[in-house]
Amino acid sequence: MDNKNKKTHEELKGFDIKVDPFGQMETNISIDDLNAFLNENVEDKRLNSKKEEE
């Protein structure tokens, strides 16, 4: 896979994730840190659709 054209958020530089033969994720960043990053930087579309329904 060509990594030259991929854009990476500054906080995720060096992030690596793999799936082992048993289907478990192996990362070089803790899952808690990854979830914290996602909570801060990614909008949850499911929450927005619920707000629109109200």
mmCIF file of the N, C-alpha and C atoms, coordinates in Angstrom:
data_MODEL
# 
_entry.id   MODEL 
# 
loop_
_atom_site.group_PDB 
_atom_site.id 
_atom_site.type_symbol 
_atom_site.label_atom_id 
_atom_site.label_alt_id 
_atom_site.label_comp_id 
_atom_site.label_asym_id 
_atom_site.label_entity_id 
_atom_site.label_seq_id 
_atom_site.pdbx_PDB_ins_code 
_atom_site.Cartn_x 
_atom_site.Cartn_y 
_atom_site.Cartn_z 
_atom_site.occupancy 
_atom_site.B_iso_or_equiv 
_atom_site.pdbx_formal_charge 
_atom_site.auth_seq_id 
_atom_site.auth_comp_id 
_atom_site.auth_asym_id 
_atom_site.auth_atom_id 
_atom_site.pdbx_PDB_model_num 
ATOM 1   N N  . MET A 1 1  ? 0.849   -1.178  0.000  1.00 0.00 ? 1  MET A N  1 
ATOM 2   C CA . MET A 1 1  ? 0.000   0.000   0.000  1.00 0.00 ? 1  MET A CA 1 
ATOM 3   C C  . MET A 1 1  ? 0.892   1.236   0.000  1.00 0.00 ? 1  MET A C  1 
ATOM 4   N N  . ASP A 1 2  ? 0.481   2.218   -0.764 1.00 0.00 ? 2  ASP A N  1 
ATOM 5   C CA . ASP A 1 2  ? 1.259   3.446   -0.902 1.00 0.00 ? 2  ASP A CA 1 
ATOM 6   C C  . ASP A 1 2  ? 0.932   4.411   0.228  1.00 0.00 ? 2  ASP A C  1 
ATOM 7   N N  . ASN A 1 3  ? 1.905   4.647   1.115  1.00 0.00 ? 3  ASN A N  1 
ATOM 8   C CA . ASN A 1 3  ? 1.696   5.540   2.256  1.00 0.00 ? 3  ASN A CA 1 
ATOM 9   C C  . ASN A 1 3  ? 2.091   6.973   1.954  1.00 0.00 ? 3  ASN A C  1 
ATOM 10  N N  . LYS A 1 4  ? 2.629   7.247   0.779  1.00 0.00 ? 4  LYS A N  1 
ATOM 11  C CA . LYS A 1 4  ? 3.126   8.585   0.464  1.00 0.00 ? 4  LYS A CA 1 
ATOM 12  C C  . LYS A 1 4  ? 2.014   9.619   0.364  1.00 0.00 ? 4  LYS A C  1 
ATOM 13  N N  . ASN A 1 5  ? 0.846   9.235   -0.135 1.00 0.00 ? 5  ASN A N  1 
ATOM 14  C CA . ASN A 1 5  ? -0.230  10.196  -0.379 1.00 0.00 ? 5  ASN A CA 1 
ATOM 15  C C  . ASN A 1 5  ? -1.246  10.256  0.751  1.00 0.00 ? 5  ASN A C  1 
ATOM 16  N N  . LYS A 1 6  ? -1.038  9.553   1.825  1.00 0.00 ? 6  LYS A N  1 
ATOM 17  C CA . LYS A 1 6  ? -2.002  9.556   2.918  1.00 0.00 ? 6  LYS A CA 1 
ATOM 18  C C  . LYS A 1 6  ? -1.773  10.762  3.813  1.00 0.00 ? 6  LYS A C  1 
ATOM 19  N N  . LYS A 1 7  ? -2.886  11.377  4.239  1.00 0.00 ? 7  LYS A N  1 
ATOM 20  C CA . LYS A 1 7  ? -2.810  12.491  5.176  1.00 0.00 ? 7  LYS A CA 1 
ATOM 21  C C  . LYS A 1 7  ? -3.000  11.930  6.578  1.00 0.00 ? 7  LYS A C  1 
ATOM 22  N N  . THR A 1 8  ? -2.168  12.358  7.507  1.00 0.00 ? 8  THR A N  1 
ATOM 23  C CA . THR A 1 8  ? -2.240  11.877  8.879  1.00 0.00 ? 8  THR A CA 1 
ATOM 24  C C  . THR A 1 8  ? -2.300  13.067  9.816  1.00 0.00 ? 8  THR A C  1 
ATOM 25  N N  . HIS A 1 9  ? -3.233  13.012  10.752 1.00 0.00 ? 9  HIS A N  1 
ATOM 26  C CA . HIS A 1 9  ? -3.324  14.053  11.772 1.00 0.00 ? 9  HIS A CA 1 
ATOM 27  C C  . HIS A 1 9  ? -2.024  14.065  12.562 1.00 0.00 ? 9  HIS A C  1 
ATOM 28  N N  . GLU A 1 10 ? -1.566  15.242  12.922 1.00 0.00 ? 10 GLU A N  1 
ATOM 29  C CA . GLU A 1 10 ? -0.279  15.393  13.620 1.00 0.00 ? 10 GLU A CA 1 
ATOM 30  C C  . GLU A 1 10 ? -0.198  14.526  14.875 1.00 0.00 ? 10 GLU A C  1 
ATOM 31  N N  . GLU A 1 11 ? -1.296  14.404  15.615 1.00 0.00 ? 11 GLU A N  1 
ATOM 32  C CA . GLU A 1 11 ? -1.290  13.619  16.849 1.00 0.00 ? 11 GLU A CA 1 
ATOM 33  C C  . GLU A 1 11 ? -1.178  12.116  16.593 1.00 0.00 ? 11 GLU A C  1 
ATOM 34  N N  . LEU A 1 12 ? -1.429  11.691  15.360 1.00 0.00 ? 12 LEU A N  1 
ATOM 35  C CA . LEU A 1 12 ? -1.392  10.259  15.043 1.00 0.00 ? 12 LEU A CA 1 
ATOM 36  C C  . LEU A 1 12 ? -0.166  9.850   14.239 1.00 0.00 ? 12 LEU A C  1 
ATOM 37  N N  . LYS A 1 13 ? 0.804   10.737  14.101 1.00 0.00 ? 13 LYS A N  1 
ATOM 38  C CA . LYS A 1 13 ? 2.026   10.386  13.381 1.00 0.00 ? 13 LYS A CA 1 
ATOM 39  C C  . LYS A 1 13 ? 2.667   9.189   14.065 1.00 0.00 ? 13 LYS A C  1 
ATOM 40  N N  . GLY A 1 14 ? 2.998   8.173   13.290 1.00 0.00 ? 14 GLY A N  1 
ATOM 41  C CA . GLY A 1 14 ? 3.635   6.980   13.820 1.00 0.00 ? 14 GLY A CA 1 
ATOM 42  C C  . GLY A 1 14 ? 2.663   5.923   14.314 1.00 0.00 ? 14 GLY A C  1 
ATOM 43  N N  . PHE A 1 15 ? 1.357   6.219   14.259 1.00 0.00 ? 15 PHE A N  1 
ATOM 44  C CA . PHE A 1 15 ? 0.361   5.250   14.711 1.00 0.00 ? 15 PHE A CA 1 
ATOM 45  C C  . PHE A 1 15 ? 0.376   4.032   13.809 1.00 0.00 ? 15 PHE A C  1 
ATOM 46  N N  . ASP A 1 16 ? 0.342   2.852   14.414 1.00 0.00 ? 16 ASP A N  1 
ATOM 47  C CA . ASP A 1 16 ? 0.342   1.606   13.656 1.00 0.00 ? 16 ASP A CA 1 
ATOM 48  C C  . ASP A 1 16 ? -0.684  0.670   14.271 1.00 0.00 ? 16 ASP A C  1 
ATOM 49  N N  . ILE A 1 17 ? -1.460  0.011   13.428 1.00 0.00 ? 17 ILE A N  1 
ATOM 50  C CA . ILE A 1 17 ? -2.461  -0.944  13.901 1.00 0.00 ? 17 ILE A CA 1 
ATOM 51  C C  . ILE A 1 17 ? -2.408  -2.172  13.011 1.00 0.00 ? 17 ILE A C  1 
ATOM 52  N N  . LYS A 1 18 ? -2.511  -3.336  13.632 1.00 0.00 ? 18 LYS A N  1 
ATOM 53  C CA . LYS A 1 18 ? -2.508  -4.605  12.906 1.00 0.00 ? 18 LYS A CA 1 
ATOM 54  C C  . LYS A 1 18 ? -3.531  -5.520  13.554 1.00 0.00 ? 18 LYS A C  1 
ATOM 55  N N  . VAL A 1 19 ? -4.011  -6.491  12.789 1.00 0.00 ? 19 VAL A N  1 
ATOM 56  C CA . VAL A 1 19 ? -4.919  -7.503  13.313 1.00 0.00 ? 19 VAL A CA 1 
ATOM 57  C C  . VAL A 1 19 ? -4.149  -8.814  13.336 1.00 0.00 ? 19 VAL A C  1 
ATOM 58  N N  . ASP A 1 20 ? -4.068  -9.439  14.514 1.00 0.00 ? 20 ASP A N  1 
ATOM 59  C CA . ASP A 1 20 ? -3.323  -10.689 14.629 1.00 0.00 ? 20 ASP A CA 1 
ATOM 60  C C  . ASP A 1 20 ? -4.156  -11.855 14.080 1.00 0.00 ? 20 ASP A C  1 
ATOM 61  N N  . PRO A 1 21 ? -3.569  -13.039 13.974 1.00 0.00 ? 21 PRO A N  1 
ATOM 62  C CA . PRO A 1 21 ? -4.294  -14.194 13.410 1.00 0.00 ? 21 PRO A CA 1 
ATOM 63  C C  . PRO A 1 21 ? -5.561  -14.567 14.184 1.00 0.00 ? 21 PRO A C  1 
ATOM 64  N N  . PHE A 1 22 ? -5.696  -14.109 15.416 1.00 0.00 ? 22 PHE A N  1 
ATOM 65  C CA . PHE A 1 22 ? -6.869  -14.401 16.231 1.00 0.00 ? 22 PHE A CA 1 
ATOM 66  C C  . PHE A 1 22 ? -7.936  -13.313 16.125 1.00 0.00 ? 22 PHE A C  1 
ATOM 67  N N  . GLY A 1 23 ? -7.689  -12.289 15.285 1.00 0.00 ? 23 GLY A N  1 
ATOM 68  C CA . GLY A 1 23 ? -8.654  -11.223 15.072 1.00 0.00 ? 23 GLY A CA 1 
ATOM 69  C C  . GLY A 1 23 ? -8.571  -10.103 16.081 1.00 0.00 ? 23 GLY A C  1 
ATOM 70  N N  . GLN A 1 24 ? -7.519  -10.093 16.907 1.00 0.00 ? 24 GLN A N  1 
ATOM 71  C CA . GLN A 1 24 ? -7.374  -9.025  17.892 1.00 0.00 ? 24 GLN A CA 1 
ATOM 72  C C  . GLN A 1 24 ? -6.487  -7.924  17.329 1.00 0.00 ? 24 GLN A C  1 
ATOM 73  N N  . MET A 1 25 ? -6.851  -6.669  17.676 1.00 0.00 ? 25 MET A N  1 
ATOM 74  C CA . MET A 1 25 ? -6.070  -5.529  17.212 1.00 0.00 ? 25 MET A CA 1 
ATOM 75  C C  . MET A 1 25 ? -4.829  -5.354  18.060 1.00 0.00 ? 25 MET A C  1 
ATOM 76  N N  . GLU A 1 26 ? -3.731  -5.057  17.396 1.00 0.00 ? 26 GLU A N  1 
ATOM 77  C CA . GLU A 1 26 ? -2.481  -4.726  18.070 1.00 0.00 ? 26 GLU A CA 1 
ATOM 78  C C  . GLU A 1 26 ? -2.084  -3.330  17.609 1.00 0.00 ? 26 GLU A C  1 
ATOM 79  N N  . THR A 1 27 ? -1.925  -2.412  18.564 1.00 0.00 ? 27 THR A N  1 
ATOM 80  C CA . THR A 1 27 ? -1.575  -1.041  18.216 1.00 0.00 ? 27 THR A CA 1 
ATOM 81  C C  . THR A 1 27 ? -0.392  -0.582  19.049 1.00 0.00 ? 27 THR A C  1 
ATOM 82  N N  . ASN A 1 28 ? 0.242   0.469   18.582 1.00 0.00 ? 28 ASN A N  1 
ATOM 83  C CA . ASN A 1 28 ? 1.334   1.064   19.350 1.00 0.00 ? 28 ASN A CA 1 
ATOM 84  C C  . ASN A 1 28 ? 0.848   2.264   20.164 1.00 0.00 ? 28 ASN A C  1 
ATOM 85  N N  . ILE A 1 29 ? -0.468  2.530   20.158 1.00 0.00 ? 29 ILE A N  1 
ATOM 86  C CA . ILE A 1 29 ? -1.103  3.553   20.988 1.00 0.00 ? 29 ILE A CA 1 
ATOM 87  C C  . ILE A 1 29 ? -2.200  2.848   21.779 1.00 0.00 ? 29 ILE A C  1 
ATOM 88  N N  . SER A 1 30 ? -2.355  3.197   23.045 1.00 0.00 ? 30 SER A N  1 
ATOM 89  C CA . SER A 1 30 ? -3.378  2.527   23.847 1.00 0.00 ? 30 SER A CA 1 
ATOM 90  C C  . SER A 1 30 ? -4.771  2.825   23.286 1.00 0.00 ? 30 SER A C  1 
ATOM 91  N N  . ILE A 1 31 ? -5.670  1.883   23.447 1.00 0.00 ? 31 ILE A N  1 
ATOM 92  C CA . ILE A 1 31 ? -7.044  2.046   22.971 1.00 0.00 ? 31 ILE A CA 1 
ATOM 93  C C  . ILE A 1 31 ? -7.705  3.247   23.643 1.00 0.00 ? 31 ILE A C  1 
ATOM 94  N N  . ASP A 1 32 ? -7.418  3.468   24.931 1.00 0.00 ? 32 ASP A N  1 
ATOM 95  C CA . ASP A 1 32 ? -7.986  4.620   25.638 1.00 0.00 ? 32 ASP A CA 1 
ATOM 96  C C  . ASP A 1 32 ? -7.526  5.931   25.009 1.00 0.00 ? 32 ASP A C  1 
ATOM 97  N N  . ASP A 1 33 ? -6.243  6.017   24.654 1.00 0.00 ? 33 ASP A N  1 
ATOM 98  C CA . ASP A 1 33 ? -5.733  7.228   24.012 1.00 0.00 ? 33 ASP A CA 1 
ATOM 99  C C  . ASP A 1 33 ? -6.345  7.412   22.624 1.00 0.00 ? 33 ASP A C  1 
ATOM 100 N N  . LEU A 1 34 ? -6.507  6.319   21.894 1.00 0.00 ? 34 LEU A N  1 
ATOM 101 C CA . LEU A 1 34 ? -7.114  6.388   20.578 1.00 0.00 ? 34 LEU A CA 1 
ATOM 102 C C  . LEU A 1 34 ? -8.575  6.832   20.679 1.00 0.00 ? 34 LEU A C  1 
ATOM 103 N N  . ASN A 1 35 ? -9.319  6.280   21.627 1.00 0.00 ? 35 ASN A N  1 
ATOM 104 C CA . ASN A 1 35 ? -10.714 6.687   21.824 1.00 0.00 ? 35 ASN A CA 1 
ATOM 105 C C  . ASN A 1 35 ? -10.820 8.148   22.224 1.00 0.00 ? 35 ASN A C  1 
ATOM 106 N N  . ALA A 1 36 ? -9.921  8.621   23.066 1.00 0.00 ? 36 ALA A N  1 
ATOM 107 C CA . ALA A 1 36 ? -9.922  10.025  23.469 1.00 0.00 ? 36 ALA A CA 1 
ATOM 108 C C  . ALA A 1 36 ? -9.697  10.923  22.250 1.00 0.00 ? 36 ALA A C  1 
ATOM 109 N N  . PHE A 1 37 ? -8.752  10.538  21.395 1.00 0.00 ? 37 PHE A N  1 
ATOM 110 C CA . PHE A 1 37 ? -8.499  11.302  20.175 1.00 0.00 ? 37 PHE A CA 1 
ATOM 111 C C  . PHE A 1 37 ? -9.748  11.338  19.299 1.00 0.00 ? 37 PHE A C  1 
ATOM 112 N N  . LEU A 1 38 ? -10.379 10.186  19.097 1.00 0.00 ? 38 LEU A N  1 
ATOM 113 C CA . LEU A 1 38 ? -11.577 10.118  18.257 1.00 0.00 ? 38 LEU A CA 1 
ATOM 114 C C  . LEU A 1 38 ? -12.719 10.937  18.842 1.00 0.00 ? 38 LEU A C  1 
ATOM 115 N N  . ASN A 1 39 ? -12.893 10.896  20.152 1.00 0.00 ? 39 ASN A N  1 
ATOM 116 C CA . ASN A 1 39 ? -13.957 11.681  20.798 1.00 0.00 ? 39 ASN A CA 1 
ATOM 117 C C  . ASN A 1 39 ? -13.759 13.171  20.573 1.00 0.00 ? 39 ASN A C  1 
ATOM 118 N N  . GLU A 1 40 ? -12.513 13.616  20.564 1.00 0.00 ? 40 GLU A N  1 
ATOM 119 C CA . GLU A 1 40 ? -12.216 15.038  20.397 1.00 0.00 ? 40 GLU A CA 1 
ATOM 120 C C  . GLU A 1 40 ? -12.295 15.488  18.934 1.00 0.00 ? 40 GLU A C  1 
ATOM 121 N N  . ASN A 1 41 ? -12.010 14.584  17.993 1.00 0.00 ? 41 ASN A N  1 
ATOM 122 C CA . ASN A 1 41 ? -11.805 15.001  16.611 1.00 0.00 ? 41 ASN A CA 1 
ATOM 123 C C  . ASN A 1 41 ? -12.800 14.460  15.590 1.00 0.00 ? 41 ASN A C  1 
ATOM 124 N N  . VAL A 1 42 ? -13.658 13.537  15.979 1.00 0.00 ? 42 VAL A N  1 
ATOM 125 C CA . VAL A 1 42 ? -14.595 12.952  15.021 1.00 0.00 ? 42 VAL A CA 1 
ATOM 126 C C  . VAL A 1 42 ? -16.020 13.163  15.517 1.00 0.00 ? 42 VAL A C  1 
ATOM 127 N N  . GLU A 1 43 ? -16.859 13.664  14.627 1.00 0.00 ? 43 GLU A N  1 
ATOM 128 C CA . GLU A 1 43 ? -18.257 13.914  14.962 1.00 0.00 ? 43 GLU A CA 1 
ATOM 129 C C  . GLU A 1 43 ? -19.040 12.603  14.865 1.00 0.00 ? 43 GLU A C  1 
ATOM 130 N N  . ASP A 1 44 ? -19.834 12.301  15.871 1.00 0.00 ? 44 ASP A N  1 
ATOM 131 C CA . ASP A 1 44 ? -20.644 11.082  15.881 1.00 0.00 ? 44 ASP A CA 1 
ATOM 132 C C  . ASP A 1 44 ? -21.949 11.360  15.147 1.00 0.00 ? 44 ASP A C  1 
ATOM 133 N N  . LYS A 1 45 ? -22.105 10.797  13.958 1.00 0.00 ? 45 LYS A N  1 
ATOM 134 C CA . LYS A 1 45 ? -23.274 11.058  13.119 1.00 0.00 ? 45 LYS A CA 1 
ATOM 135 C C  . LYS A 1 45 ? -24.552 10.533  13.759 1.00 0.00 ? 45 LYS A C  1 
ATOM 136 N N  . ARG A 1 46 ? -24.456 9.475   14.549 1.00 0.00 ? 46 ARG A N  1 
ATOM 137 C CA . ARG A 1 46 ? -25.652 8.929   15.197 1.00 0.00 ? 46 ARG A CA 1 
ATOM 138 C C  . ARG A 1 46 ? -26.224 9.922   16.196 1.00 0.00 ? 46 ARG A C  1 
ATOM 139 N N  . LEU A 1 47 ? -25.381 10.615  16.931 1.00 0.00 ? 47 LEU A N  1 
ATOM 140 C CA . LEU A 1 47 ? -25.867 11.594  17.897 1.00 0.00 ? 47 LEU A CA 1 
ATOM 141 C C  . LEU A 1 47 ? -26.525 12.774  17.194 1.00 0.00 ? 47 LEU A C  1 
ATOM 142 N N  . ASN A 1 48 ? -25.977 13.194  16.075 1.00 0.00 ? 48 ASN A N  1 
ATOM 143 C CA . ASN A 1 48 ? -26.558 14.320  15.333 1.00 0.00 ? 48 ASN A CA 1 
ATOM 144 C C  . ASN A 1 48 ? -27.913 13.975  14.763 1.00 0.00 ? 48 ASN A C  1 
ATOM 145 N N  . SER A 1 49 ? -28.103 12.761  14.287 1.00 0.00 ? 49 SER A N  1 
ATOM 146 C CA . SER A 1 49 ? -29.401 12.380  13.727 1.00 0.00 ? 49 SER A CA 1 
ATOM 147 C C  . SER A 1 49 ? -30.457 12.310  14.812 1.00 0.00 ? 49 SER A C  1 
ATOM 148 N N  . LYS A 1 50 ? -30.095 11.950  16.038 1.00 0.00 ? 50 LYS A N  1 
ATOM 149 C CA . LYS A 1 50 ? -31.049 11.917  17.144 1.00 0.00 ? 50 LYS A CA 1 
ATOM 150 C C  . LYS A 1 50 ? -31.469 13.338  17.526 1.00 0.00 ? 50 LYS A C  1 
ATOM 151 N N  . LYS A 1 51 ? -30.545 14.289  17.474 1.00 0.00 ? 51 LYS A N  1 
ATOM 152 C CA . LYS A 1 51 ? -30.858 15.674  17.797 1.00 0.00 ? 51 LYS A CA 1 
ATOM 153 C C  . LYS A 1 51 ? -31.830 16.253  16.775 1.00 0.00 ? 51 LYS A C  1 
ATOM 154 N N  . GLU A 1 52 ? -31.656 15.879  15.507 1.00 0.00 ? 52 GLU A N  1 
ATOM 155 C CA . GLU A 1 52 ? -32.522 16.378  14.457 1.00 0.00 ? 52 GLU A CA 1 
ATOM 156 C C  . GLU A 1 52 ? -33.940 15.839  14.599 1.00 0.00 ? 52 GLU A C  1 
ATOM 157 N N  . GLU A 1 53 ? -34.095 14.639  15.154 1.00 0.00 ? 53 GLU A N  1 
ATOM 158 C CA . GLU A 1 53 ? -35.408 14.030  15.325 1.00 0.00 ? 53 GLU A CA 1 
ATOM 159 C C  . GLU A 1 53 ? -36.215 14.711  16.417 1.00 0.00 ? 53 GLU A C  1 
ATOM 160 N N  . GLU A 1 54 ? -35.556 15.355  17.367 1.00 0.00 ? 54 GLU A N  1 
ATOM 161 C CA . GLU A 1 54 ? -36.246 15.977  18.503 1.00 0.00 ? 54 GLU A CA 1 
ATOM 162 C C  . GLU A 1 54 ? -36.970 17.225  18.124 1.00 0.00 ? 54 GLU A C  1 
# 
